[in-house]
Structures are given as C-alpha cells and as structure tokens.
Amino acid sequence: MSTTIIVEEAEDRVVIASSPDLAQDLLVQAARLRRLARASLDAVIHDELVELAGKCDAAAAAIIAHWQGHRDGLISQLFDAAAIRVR
C-alpha cells in the first residue's frame, strides 16, 4: 500500500515583497518539509527531505544576514543590474 501526498500552494497566497518575508517563507517551508519527512516510511526520502529543510534554513539565515547588512548600511556583493555598464 502506498501513500500519495499532494502539496499545493494556496491561490490567494500573498506575493513575497521583502527579504524578511522571503526568509520567513523559507522557514515555513522547512517546517513543512520536516513534517513530510516524519510522515515518510522511506528512509531515503526522509533523509532527502531533512537535507532540503536544512538548506531552506541556511538560505533563510543567509537572507536575514544579507538584509540586516543592507539595513545597517553595509554593501552587498550583488550589484544592481541597472548600475552595471556593458563594455
């Protein structure tokens, strides 16, 4: 007997407008992935979901650190595409 899990996004979902919102969304996704991992009967799937949740956590932490750097007046390693001149 197999179990099918269907994950869908809500149609009325609000667009992510800022870095803190994106980081929070990644943390929510990580929690969802961990719940799916706990529900999995397959060890390989469980491990993959836990690993992916960890990557979501790491990405959220990087976004928060990056956002806080901008907020505190630090500069990013990323450049505004409009500011880059093609030579």
N, C-alpha and C positions, 0 to 999 in steps of 0.2 A: 504494500500500500504506500503510495507516495502522497506527499502534501504539496500543494501548489500555493505559493504566496505571491500575491499581486500587490505591487506598491504603485500608487498613483498620486500625482500632485493635485491638490485642490484647484479647481478652475478659478476660484476667486482669490487666489494667493496674491499677496501684495508684492510688488516689484521691490527687489533689494536696492536701496538707494545709497547706502553708505558702507564704509568699511566695517564699522561696528555691527551693522545689520548682517553683513555677509559672514563675519566671524561667528555671530550668534547662530545663524542658519547652519553653518558647518558643524557647530557643537550639537545642534539638534539632530542633524543627520548622523553624527557619530553615535548619539544615543540610540537612534533607530537601528543603526547597523548592529550595535551590541545586543539589542533586543532580538533582532533576527538571528544573530549568532547563537544566542542562548536557546532559541527555538529550533535550531538546526540539529538534526540527528547525524549529520555527516561531519566528521572531524575536519576534513579538508575545507569544506565550505565554512565551517565555524572559524577556522584559523584565518581564512581569507577575509572574512567579514570583520574580524577583530583587527587584522592588519590595516584594512581600509579605514576603519574607525579611528585608528591611531594616526593615520595620515590626515584625516579630517581635523583631528585635534591639533596636529602640528601645523597645518595650514592656518587654522584659526589663530593659533598663537603667533604665527608669523605676521598675519594681517593685523592683529592687535598691536604688535610691536611696531610695525610699519606705520600704522595710523597714529600711534602715540608719538612717534618720531616726527611726523608731519605736524601734529598738534603742538609739539614743543619747539617747532621752528627748525628741525633738522632737515637735511635734504635727502632725497631718495636716490637710489641707484638707477631708478627708472626715469626716463625722460618723456616729457610731453611731446607727442608726435608732431604737433604743430610747430614746436620750437626747433625741431631738427631740420637743418637745411640740407638738401641733397646737393652733393658736389659733383 
